[in-house]
Amino acid sequence: MNLGQTYLDHYATYLGMADPTVHTRVPYDQSGVQLFDYPGALSDTHVLVTLGLTHFQDRLRAVTELIFPVSLLDGDVLQAAGASMGFLLQLGVPISDITTLRHLHRTAPEFARRFGKTAVTFVPPFPFPDAFAHVPLLPSEMTGSVWMAVFLSEAEVHLSNTQGFDALADALDGVDVIDLGRPSSV
């Protein structure tokens, strides 16, 4: 089974494009992760997707890839997404909806300064149908996953750390988390 092709086919099914734009490759440990753009998969949004995290399933303890839906795309945003993938791999953290990586003030300082976002957290990819989060890995009976990265402000991270992830989820309810210029919800 070719995991890369399986994920590309899955992305094409849900994001509507078979030939996305390759933006960058984040090197890590003799291999790397590519970052593709599916512009227009959501209205006025770039949906950056990873391809290659599946090579690190032992390190991340899952077959998984990420999406970064963002309201604009430039070098600062690509640096923040790439730094987030690199930091995730460096730490070897399994991804779940309570995983938050606070690093952008160090790894992508211009992004953090410009947008006021210092961390990234992972949630189910709610702008898409529920089936998008689950990738059938045929012919096996295994299932891979897709997680959505959401950039957070320092106040949002503090809320999650002190009052729990549910409090953060409540604060973000109704907030356009794709809008990088959005004010902190706290």
Helices and strands as residue ranges (DSSP letters): H 3-15, E 21-28, E 31-39, E 46-51, G 53-56, H 57-60, E 64-70, H 75-91, E 100-102, H 104-107, H 109-115, E 119-123, G 130-133, E 134-137, E 142-152, H 154-163, H 165-172
